[in-house]
Amino acid sequence: MTIAVLKIDQVWVCPNCTLEQITHEIRPHVRMHRCLGFAGLTVPMVPKGTKCKVEVKEREDYVGEDEGHVFLHEGRPIMSVVTTRDDGQDCAVFAPTAHAEAHVS
């Protein structure tokens, strides 16, 4: 009995730095990395050969005392990273961290 073994090699690249990686996952997935081109911000990689643009979007609303923001060089909070391709867009959102206090009497 012969069993066929599928080996899927996906080569990922970052359009904003020189990183290139290979994954062997059969299921659909996206590779994320800490990009040196975006000051260490976690951004998605794209399959090698994909023509795209990856942009960082600043948070435009009032920040107040929210915690958990991601910042770049300018000190502005980052809201998301948008990847635009010929066939659509993907968006990775950086949500602020919620916290609560409990006062026990």
C-alpha positions in Angstrom: 0.0 0.0 0.0 1.4 3.4 -1.0 0.5 6.5 1.0 0.9 9.9 -0.7 2.3 12.6 1.6 1.6 16.2 0.6 4.3 18.7 1.4 3.3 22.3 1.0 6.1 24.8 1.0 4.9 28.4 1.1 7.6 31.1 0.8 6.6 34.3 2.6 8.2 37.8 2.1 7.8 41.2 3.6 7.5 44.1 1.2 8.9 46.5 3.9 12.0 44.6 5.0 14.3 41.8 3.7 12.8 39.0 5.7 11.8 35.8 3.8 10.5 32.6 5.5 9.1 29.2 4.6 6.1 27.5 6.2 4.9 23.9 5.7 1.2 24.3 6.7 -1.4 22.7 4.6 -4.4 24.7 6.0 -4.9 28.4 5.0 -2.7 30.7 7.1 -0.9 34.0 7.2 2.6 34.5 8.5 3.2 37.5 10.8 6.5 39.0 11.9 8.1 41.9 13.8 9.1 44.1 10.9 12.3 46.1 11.0 10.9 48.4 8.3 8.0 49.3 10.7 10.1 49.7 13.9 9.3 46.2 15.2 5.6 46.4 14.6 3.9 43.0 14.1 2.8 42.9 10.4 1.7 40.3 8.0 3.9 38.7 5.4 2.7 37.9 1.9 3.3 35.0 -0.5 6.4 35.5 -2.6 5.5 37.2 -5.9 2.4 39.0 -4.5 2.3 42.6 -5.6 1.0 44.6 -2.7 1.3 47.6 -0.4 1.4 47.3 3.4 0.5 50.5 5.2 0.3 51.5 8.9 -2.8 53.5 9.9 -2.7 55.8 12.9 -5.5 55.8 15.4 -7.6 58.9 14.6 -9.9 59.1 17.6 -9.3 60.2 21.1 -6.9 58.0 23.0 -7.5 59.1 26.6 -6.3 56.7 29.2 -6.6 53.5 27.0 -3.7 51.1 27.5 -2.1 48.6 25.2 -1.4 50.8 22.2 1.3 50.1 19.7 3.5 53.2 18.8 5.9 54.0 16.1 8.7 56.6 16.0 6.4 59.6 16.0 4.8 58.6 19.3 1.3 58.3 17.7 -0.8 55.2 18.5 -1.2 52.7 15.6 -4.7 51.5 14.9 -4.1 48.9 12.2 -1.9 47.6 9.3 -3.6 47.3 5.9 -2.4 45.1 3.1 -3.7 46.1 -0.3 -3.4 43.7 -3.2 -5.0 43.7 -6.7 -7.7 41.4 -5.5 -8.6 43.0 -2.2 -7.4 44.1 1.3 -6.6 42.5 4.6 -6.5 44.4 7.9 -4.7 43.6 11.1 -6.2 45.7 14.0 -4.4 46.6 17.2 -7.1 47.0 19.8 -6.4 48.7 23.1 -6.3 46.5 26.2 -9.3 46.7 28.5 -8.9 46.5 32.2 -11.0 46.8 35.3 -10.6 47.5 39.0 -12.4 45.8 41.8 -12.8 47.5 45.2 -13.7 45.0 48.0 -15.1 46.4 51.2 
